[in-house]
Amino acid sequence: MEMRPRSVPPRDMEMRPRSVPPSQPNQADDSSWSLETLKQLVDFTPQEITQAISATELNRCLASILIAFIVVLSNWGLDVGGTISRVLVCTRPLLFLIITNVTIVMSLLMENRDPNARGRQAGISLGSDGLGLMLELGMLLQKASEAMLMDFSICAVIMICFL
């Protein structure tokens, strides 16, 4: 006796992520996290981000020095953190530095966040408010690029001197 699997037409199949077993209901509809919730949590002005970049300058410099010495020590043969550290730090130290810098700045932003503050207006006008916003974004990009260049330079100089 041969049993043939019953095929279900595609329109009758329920769409569920691959990680959810068929016996469990789809949890995506019941989740409290949504795109709107994420927008509310990460609703920072360019001026706040620029101030956070300036305020975390010392911490980011110390992190770049630490990452550079971890790279140097792991290249000298000392096992500083196991396999993950060896793969991430030795092969991609600048990616590790970017992730660390973004984490430091975001932690300061989230720490100083006022839970009672209302979000910004959704629409951007094309008048003077739009021009001011574009200037703030330009200053943010300038500050972020200066910070990354400084941190990359510190890390590169230490790695070059000690390797």
Buried (B, 14 or more C-beta within 10 A) or exposed (E): EEEEEEEEEEEEEEEBEEEEEEEEEEEEEEEEEEEEEEEEEEEBEBEBBBBBBEBBBEBBBEBBBBBBBBBBBBEEEEEBEEEEBEEBBBEEBBEBBBEBBEEBBBEBBEEEEEEEEEEEEEEEEEEEEEEEBEEBEEBBEEBBEEBBEBBBEBBBEBBEEEE
